[in-house]
Amino acid sequence: MKFQPFELEYHQSQWEQIVDYNLTESGVHPMRLDELVGGDGDLLERLMESEIGYPHVNGNPELRQNIARLYNGADISNVLVTVGAAEANHIIMQTLMEPGDELLTQTPTYKQVWGLALNAGHTVRTFKLQPDAGWTVDLEELRNNVNDKTKIIAVCNPNNPTGYIMTAAEMQAIVDAAASVGAWILADEVYSGAERIQEHETPSFFGMYDKVLALGSMSKAYGLPGLRVGWIVGPTEMLDTIWRRHEYTAITAGAISNKLAAYALSPEVRPRIMKRTRAYIQTGYPTLEAWMDKQDGLFSYTPPQASAVSFIKYNLDIDSTELMEILCREASVFVGSGNSFGMDHHLRIAFGQGKDVLLEALGRIENTLAKLS
Ligand SMILES: Cc1ncc(COP(=O)(O)O)c(C=O)c1O
């Protein structure tokens, strides 16, 4: 069987460090270390004095405690810390999927679990977020595609790339579909906390059904992707089984990262970070929207409800991967191609940047597109 590369991350590897403007960061602009630590001399002293040894393999207890606090009904035994949500997705798939099992997942979506399932020889079925209906869930397709081989229903909520947040009824429909065949729900919730249109954070699937594995991460809503800290919240017994895979894959997340993540998620510091995130998202999007509306009907879109990206349909007869490459080469601006998320003729443009940077990058895209149309 031919290996299926992870196309989106492959493009990131190729382009993100060499372009002038990287508009693929789906979380907000990363924090500086001094912005996170601020003037907290105590923290600095504790960091300077810490031995850089192996931390707790399943995550340092203070960090796990601070994560558990974010989920109704969770305690520290329900939390496993991983190397980003990327490792979490990986070891969940390794643990749960057995020969003959099927994955049911959304489209468009972040295609990591999709690729992992295909590469392990599993059948992947999909259900749509409907482009012509505000990205709402195609519930009929969901119900039609669940069957007694479905081992996992994987959702990304809020969704990457559309920024769509499921309604309570849609979440319940996912739970009902999973419960009807005893499937697990893999709920990738890394954009929770990065809401644009509402103050409250997106509710978790955790607590709605007993077979839920909910994922979070420091990367997106906290602007700390370089910490490489993510987590799984789920039933203790299943987490213990997944932990056995974590020992093979990564052993543990980094020692300093565990400490910085615990600090960032502490009740004293977290509100400051969330405020920063919302400010980037709420000021960035109007800049992108005003620019799109100026482009003479070239783009159509449903505004994202969360995340720092917008998934935009363009009106040009050109494949989205080709267009992405032209923009990298000619404008030195990197955006996501729709193909990477399972939907051609779209671009995913990130707006969680400072306004000047965004305007300069969008101006370059405009000039390049003008030459194409
Ligand atoms: C939906 C989703 N899940 C997981 C990840 C991986 O994130 P992390 O940096 O936590 O490994 C990403 C990164 O883009 C993502 O968009």
The ligand as a Tripos MOL2 file, in Angstrom:
@<TRIPOS>MOLECULE
LIG
   16    16     1     0     0
SMALL
NO_CHARGES

@<TRIPOS>ATOM
      1 C1         -7.1520   20.2970   14.4160 C.3       1 LIG1
      2 C2         -5.7300   20.1390   14.7750 C.ar      1 LIG1
      3 N1         -5.3590   19.1360   15.5710 N.ar      1 LIG1
      4 C3         -4.0850   18.9520   15.9310 C.ar      1 LIG1
      5 C4         -3.1010   19.7930   15.4710 C.ar      1 LIG1
      6 C5         -1.6870   19.5520   15.9210 C.3       1 LIG1
      7 O1         -1.4210   20.5010   16.9090 O.3       1 LIG1
      8 P1         -0.2230   20.4280   17.9510 P.3       1 LIG1
      9 O2          0.6410   21.5950   17.6740 O.co2     1 LIG1
     10 O3         -0.9050   20.5300   19.2960 O.co2     1 LIG1
     11 O4          0.4630   19.1280   17.7800 O.co2     1 LIG1
     12 C6         -3.4230   20.8400   14.6200 C.ar      1 LIG1
     13 C7         -2.3760   21.7320   14.0760 C.2       1 LIG1
     14 O5         -2.5630   22.4300   13.1040 O.2       1 LIG1
     15 C8         -4.7670   21.0290   14.2780 C.ar      1 LIG1
     16 O6         -5.1580   22.0320   13.4800 O.3       1 LIG1
@<TRIPOS>BOND
     1     1     2 1
     2     2     3 ar
     3     2    15 ar
     4     3     4 ar
     5     4     5 ar
     6     5     6 1
     7     5    12 ar
     8     6     7 1
     9     7     8 1
    10     8     9 2
    11     8    10 1
    12     8    11 1
    13    12    13 1
    14    12    15 ar
    15    13    14 2
    16    15    16 1
@<TRIPOS>SUBSTRUCTURE
     1 LIG1         1 GROUP 0 **** ****
